[in-house]
Amino acid sequence: MKKILYLALAVLMFMGCSEDRSQILKVYNWADYIDEELLDEFEVWYEEQTGEPVKIIYQTFDINETMLSKIELGHEDYDVVCPSEYIIERMLMNDLLLPLDKDFGDTPNYIDNVSPYIIEKFNQIDGHGKNANDYSVGYMWGTVGLIYNPKYIDASETESWEILRNPEYSGKILMKDAFRDVYTSLLIALNKEEIDAGRKDIRTISFDASEESIALVRDYLYSFRDGVAGWEADFGKEQMTKELAWINMSWSGDAAWSIEEAAEIGVELEYAVPKTGSIVWFDGWVIPKYAKNTKAAKYFINFMCKPENALRNMDVIGYVSAVGGSEVLESMSDADEYEPIDVSYFFGEDGQNAPVSPIMYPDNGTIAYCGMMHDRGTEELLKMWSSVKGDSASVWTYTIICIFFAFLILAVVLKYTKKSHRRKRYSKKKARR
């Protein structure tokens, strides 16, 4: 209902109604990626802080590139947008972001609640001479790993991506249809020996989109692609809960959803990040170049970094906030449910022995082998991805296709035969007249 009201307000504006953009905030975010009650609460909070009214127009997108094209080509005047890390790189390169003024006067600076780990990772974003932390603030983050069914898969097998090459699981494997995530994760794992020997480092590998590295990952994908039952954007969660697939290379947020949904119908699922290496991904708030209400935009970003709002968002959408600190750690700790692990990289010293979910907060040892995606080699990676997926239908897929066409041909033959018989009978009738 709220979305309808927001869209109705947008329509009225575009129909030519007079508008004061200082009282309107346009937010462009991923679908199902916020507790929408916070939008109304921000309007109240903003007026309390500034003495000025504001109304939010909230719109959603499904892929980064859709959002980017609207800003880059359409010069849309969104005030706050939530792109992924590699798109932040691209927006910085194309001069599409405004720097964030983080001075809120008498208002508490909640942006300081963002975990130092997230800030460190945003420092690694290639800003083409600009520090990404001056132009963006972390919102949500997570890992790429394996959702698996322990009824069929032993946990020890998920310590390496080699599980995907096990012929016993052919036809029961799903892969996330996200070429950049898959490529970077596998490239780090395939270089683990070099990393351990000190000849390469994860940060450099994460930027690598050379012809040799692309070929290395392509050949690895080719080695098990015939066993892949599907390359999925969203249906993998349902397939796993129904036990139609046993392994799914996916995101940690999808894993949390799948595990919870599966438990409700008596199916057990688990999630693991292979110890041989993977990636962490990040989404962050930015203010685009064509924004009209930058004041309300920075207040909105600050509001989203309040610990209580970060916790509410995590509870509603299932992903992990970039906000750290003692309040979040205390709320996320549960000694009755989780074994203590070392997550000091995210929470500091207080997180050295914390009983938190390893899906949401992997331990230090796992994170040490996680790189991040960058805006590199897009065209070449897409070609590689297309070639891998192009002939990657499983044996069962080919069987189903063959059966379908066999039935189709049989139906045509039968239909033709019946028509032929009818014509012959009709001819005989005419001959007897």
C-alpha positions in Angstrom: 0.0 0.0 0.0 2.8 2.4 0.9 4.5 1.8 -2.5 1.2 2.7 -4.2 1.1 6.0 -2.2 4.7 6.8 -3.1 4.1 6.1 -6.8 0.9 8.2 -6.7 2.9 11.1 -5.3 5.4 10.7 -8.0 2.8 10.7 -10.7 1.2 13.9 -9.3 4.6 15.5 -9.4 5.3 14.5 -13.0 1.9 15.7 -14.1 3.1 19.2 -13.5 2.0 19.9 -9.9 4.2 22.5 -8.3 6.9 20.9 -6.2 9.4 22.2 -3.7 12.3 19.7 -4.0 13.7 20.8 -0.7 10.6 19.0 0.8 10.9 15.9 -1.3 13.5 13.1 -1.0 13.8 10.6 -3.9 15.2 7.3 -2.7 16.1 4.5 -5.2 16.9 1.1 -3.7 16.9 -2.6 -4.4 13.5 -4.3 -4.1 12.7 -5.8 -0.6 15.8 -4.2 0.8 14.5 -2.0 3.7 12.0 -2.0 6.5 9.5 0.4 4.8 8.1 1.6 8.1 11.4 3.4 8.5 10.5 5.7 5.6 7.6 7.2 7.5 9.7 7.4 10.6 12.5 9.3 8.8 10.1 12.0 7.7 9.2 12.6 11.3 12.8 12.4 12.5 14.0 14.8 9.8 11.5 17.4 10.8 12.5 17.0 14.4 16.2 17.5 13.5 15.9 20.3 11.0 12.5 21.9 11.6 11.7 21.3 7.9 9.1 18.9 6.4 10.1 16.2 3.9 8.2 13.5 2.0 9.9 10.4 0.5 9.3 9.1 -3.0 10.6 5.6 -2.8 11.3 3.5 -5.9 13.1 0.2 -6.5 15.3 -1.6 -9.0 16.3 -5.2 -9.6 19.7 -4.9 -11.2 22.6 -2.3 -10.8 22.8 -1.6 -14.5 19.1 -0.5 -14.6 19.7 2.0 -11.9 22.9 3.2 -13.4 21.5 3.8 -16.9 18.7 6.0 -15.4 21.2 8.2 -13.8 23.9 8.1 -16.4 21.7 8.4 -19.5 18.5 9.8 -18.1 20.0 12.2 -15.6 17.3 11.1 -13.1 17.4 13.3 -10.0 17.4 10.6 -7.4 18.7 11.9 -4.1 19.9 8.7 -2.5 20.8 5.4 -4.3 22.1 2.0 -3.1 24.6 0.5 -5.7 27.0 -2.4 -5.2 30.7 -1.9 -4.8 31.7 -2.3 -8.4 29.0 0.1 -9.6 30.3 2.6 -7.0 33.6 2.3 -8.8 32.0 2.9 -12.2 30.1 5.9 -10.9 33.2 7.4 -9.4 35.1 6.9 -12.7 32.3 8.6 -14.6 32.0 11.5 -12.1 28.4 10.6 -11.2 28.6 11.0 -7.4 28.6 13.9 -5.1 30.9 13.9 -2.0 29.2 13.2 1.3 29.1 16.1 3.8 29.2 14.2 7.1 28.8 17.2 9.3 25.4 17.0 11.0 25.8 19.9 13.5 24.0 19.1 16.6 22.6 15.9 15.2 24.6 12.7 16.3 26.8 11.4 13.5 25.5 7.8 13.2 27.7 7.2 10.2 30.5 6.7 12.6 28.7 3.4 13.6 29.8 1.8 10.4 32.2 -1.1 11.1 35.9 -0.3 10.6 36.0 -3.4 8.5 33.5 -2.0 6.0 35.4 1.3 5.9 38.6 -0.6 5.2 37.0 -2.5 2.3 35.5 0.7 0.9 39.1 2.1 0.9 39.9 -0.8 -1.5 37.2 0.4 -4.0 39.0 1.9 -7.0 37.8 5.5 -6.9 40.1 6.6 -9.8 41.8 9.0 -7.5 38.8 9.5 -5.1 38.4 7.7 -1.8 35.1 5.8 -1.9 34.5 6.5 1.8 34.1 10.2 0.9 31.3 9.4 -1.6 29.5 6.4 -0.1 28.5 4.7 3.2 28.1 1.0 3.6 24.6 -0.4 3.9 24.5 -4.2 3.7 27.2 -6.8 3.1 27.6 -10.6 2.9 29.6 -13.5 1.4 29.4 -15.9 -1.5 29.3 -19.5 -0.5 27.4 -22.8 -0.7 23.9 -23.5 0.5 23.8 -27.3 1.0 21.6 -30.1 2.3 23.4 -32.1 5.0 21.1 -35.0 4.3 23.1 -35.6 1.0 26.3 -33.5 1.5 28.9 -33.9 4.2 30.0 -30.5 5.7 33.7 -31.3 5.1 33.1 -31.3 1.4 32.0 -27.6 1.5 35.4 -26.5 2.5 36.4 -26.3 -1.1 34.7 -25.4 -4.4 35.9 -28.9 -5.6 32.6 -30.2 -4.4 31.0 -28.7 -7.6 33.1 -31.2 -9.6 31.9 -34.3 -7.8 30.1 -36.4 -10.3 27.9 -37.8 -7.6 26.1 -34.5 -7.4 25.6 -34.0 -11.1 22.1 -32.6 -11.8 21.8 -31.5 -8.2 23.9 -28.3 -8.4 22.6 -24.7 -8.8 24.8 -21.8 -9.7 24.0 -18.1 -9.0 23.7 -16.4 -12.4 26.1 -13.6 -11.4 29.3 -13.8 -13.5 31.3 -11.3 -11.5 30.6 -13.0 -8.1 31.4 -16.5 -9.5 34.5 -15.4 -11.4 36.2 -13.5 -8.5 35.3 -16.3 -5.9 36.8 -19.1 -8.0 39.8 -17.1 -9.1 40.8 -16.5 -5.5 40.4 -20.2 -4.7 42.3 -21.3 -7.7 45.2 -19.1 -6.6 45.2 -20.2 -3.0 48.6 -22.0 -3.3 50.2 -18.8 -4.6 48.5 -16.8 -1.8 49.8 -19.1 0.9 53.3 -19.1 -0.6 53.2 -15.3 -0.5 53.7 -15.0 -4.3 50.2 -13.4 -4.8 47.8 -11.5 -2.6 44.0 -11.5 -2.5 43.6 -7.8 -3.2 45.6 -8.0 -6.4 43.8 -11.1 -7.5 40.5 -9.4 -7.0 41.4 -6.8 -9.6 42.7 -9.4 -12.1 40.7 -9.7 -15.3 43.5 -10.8 -17.5 43.1 -13.2 -20.4 45.0 -15.9 -18.6 42.9 -15.6 -15.4 39.6 -15.6 -17.3 40.7 -18.7 -19.2 41.6 -20.4 -15.9 38.2 -19.8 -14.4 36.4 -20.7 -17.7 38.2 -24.1 -17.9 37.3 -24.7 -14.2 33.6 -24.0 -14.9 33.7 -26.1 -18.0 34.9 -29.0 -15.9 31.6 -29.3 -14.1 29.0 -27.3 -16.1 27.3 -30.4 -17.4 26.3 -31.2 -13.9 24.7 -27.8 -13.2 20.9 -28.2 -13.1 20.4 -24.4 -13.5 21.9 -21.0 -13.5 19.6 -19.1 -11.2 18.8 -15.5 -10.3 16.2 -16.2 -7.7 14.6 -19.6 -8.0 17.5 -21.4 -6.2 16.1 -20.8 -2.8 12.9 -22.6 -3.6 14.6 -25.4 -5.3 16.8 -26.0 -2.2 13.9 -25.9 0.2 12.0 -28.5 -1.9 15.2 -30.7 -2.1 15.2 -30.5 -5.9 18.8 -29.4 -5.6 21.4 -30.3 -3.0 24.0 -27.5 -3.5 23.6 -23.9 -4.5 26.4 -21.4 -5.0 24.7 -18.4 -3.6 24.8 -15.3 -1.4 24.7 -15.5 2.4 21.4 -13.5 2.5 19.7 -16.0 0.3 21.1 -18.7 2.5 19.6 -17.2 5.7 16.2 -17.0 3.9 16.5 -20.6 2.5 17.5 -22.1 5.9 14.6 -20.4 7.7 12.0 -21.3 5.0 13.2 -24.9 4.8 13.1 -25.4 8.6 9.4 -24.5 8.5 8.7 -27.6 6.3 11.1 -29.9 8.1 14.0 -29.6 5.6 17.5 -28.9 7.0 19.8 -26.6 5.0 23.2 -25.2 6.0 25.6 -22.6 4.5 29.4 -22.5 4.3 32.0 -20.3 2.7 34.8 -22.5 1.2 38.0 -22.1 3.1 39.9 -22.1 -0.1 38.6 -18.6 -0.8 35.6 -16.6 -1.9 34.4 -12.9 -1.8 32.5 -10.5 0.3 30.1 -8.1 -1.4 28.9 -4.7 -0.4 26.0 -2.3 -1.1 26.3 1.3 -0.1 24.4 4.6 0.0 25.5 7.3 -2.4 24.2 10.7 -3.5 24.2 10.9 -7.4 25.4 13.9 -9.4 21.9 15.0 -10.4 20.4 14.9 -6.9 18.2 17.9 -6.0 17.9 17.5 -2.2 21.3 16.7 -0.9 20.6 17.9 2.6 17.8 15.4 3.2 19.8 12.8 1.4 22.7 13.0 3.9 20.3 13.0 6.8 18.6 9.9 5.4 22.0 8.0 5.1 22.8 9.1 8.7 19.3 7.9 9.9 19.9 4.5 8.3 23.1 4.1 10.3 21.4 4.3 13.6 22.0 1.0 15.4 18.3 0.4 16.1 17.4 1.0 12.4 20.2 -1.3 11.3 18.9 -4.0 13.5 15.3 -3.6 12.3 16.5 -3.8 8.7 18.4 -7.0 9.3 15.4 -8.5 11.0 13.1 -7.6 8.1 15.3 -8.3 5.0 17.6 -11.0 6.3 20.9 -9.3 5.2 23.7 -8.0 7.4 24.1 -4.4 8.1 27.4 -2.6 7.7 26.8 -1.0 11.1 28.9 -2.5 13.9 29.4 -1.5 17.5 28.4 -2.9 20.9 24.7 -2.4 20.5 24.6 -4.5 17.4 26.9 -7.2 18.8 24.9 -7.5 21.9 21.6 -7.9 19.9 23.1 -10.4 17.5 24.7 -12.6 20.2 22.9 -15.7 21.3 25.0 -18.1 23.4 22.1 -20.7 23.4 22.1 -21.0 19.6 25.7 -20.3 18.4 29.2 -21.4 19.3 31.6 -18.5 20.1 33.7 -17.5 17.1 36.3 -14.7 16.4 34.6 -11.8 14.6 37.0 -9.2 15.9 37.6 -7.9 12.3 34.0 -6.5 12.4 33.3 -5.7 16.1 36.8 -5.1 17.5 38.1 -6.7 20.7 34.6 -7.4 21.9 34.0 -9.7 19.0 37.0 -12.1 19.8 34.8 -14.7 21.3 31.2 -13.9 20.2 28.3 -16.3 19.9 26.9 -14.9 16.6 25.6 -16.6 13.5 28.6 -17.7 11.3 26.3 -17.2 8.2 25.9 -13.5 9.0 29.4 -13.0 10.4 32.0 -15.5 9.2 35.0 -16.0 11.5 38.4 -14.3 11.0 39.9 -17.3 9.3 37.2 -17.4 6.6 37.2 -13.7 6.0 41.0 -13.7 5.6 40.5 -15.6 2.2 37.7 -13.4 1.0 38.4 -10.7 -1.7 35.9 -8.3 -3.3 34.6 -7.6 -6.8 35.8 -4.7 -9.0 34.7 -3.1 -12.2 37.1 -4.9 -14.4 36.9 -6.8 -17.7 33.2 -6.7 -18.0 32.9 -7.4 -21.7 35.5 -10.2 -21.6 33.9 -11.8 -18.5 30.4 -11.6 -20.1 31.8 -13.5 -23.2 33.3 -16.1 -20.9 30.1 -16.5 -18.9 28.0 -16.8 -22.1 30.2 -19.5 -23.5 30.1 -21.5 -20.2 26.3 -21.3 -19.9 25.6 -21.7 -23.7 26.1 -25.4 -23.8 25.7 -26.1 -20.1 22.4 -27.8 -20.0 22.5 -31.0 -17.9 22.0 -34.5 -19.2 18.5 -34.4 -17.7 17.8 -31.1 -19.5 18.8 -32.7 -22.8 16.7 -35.7 -22.0 13.6 -33.7 -21.3 14.1 -31.6 -24.5 14.6 -34.8 -26.6 11.4 -36.4 -25.0 9.5 -33.2 -25.7 10.5 -33.1 -29.4 9.9 -36.8 -29.7 6.3 -36.4 -28.5 6.0 -33.3 -30.7 7.1 -35.2 -33.8 4.9 -38.2 -32.9 1.9 -35.9 -32.5 2.6 -34.4 -35.9 3.0 -37.8 -37.6 -0.2 -39.1 -36.0 -2.1 -36.0 -37.0 -0.8 -36.3 -40.6 -1.7 -40.0 -40.6 -5.2 -39.3 -39.5 -5.6 -36.6 -42.1 -4.2 -39.0 -44.7 -6.7 -41.7 -43.7 -9.6 -39.2 -43.8 -8.5 -38.0 -47.3 -8.4 -41.6 -48.5 -11.8 -42.4 -47.1 -13.2 -39.2 -48.6 -11.6 -40.2 -52.0 -13.2 -43.6 -51.9 -16.6 -42.1 -51.0 -16.3 -39.7 -53.9 -15.3 -42.6 -56.3 -18.4 -44.6 -55.3 -20.8 -41.7 -56.1 
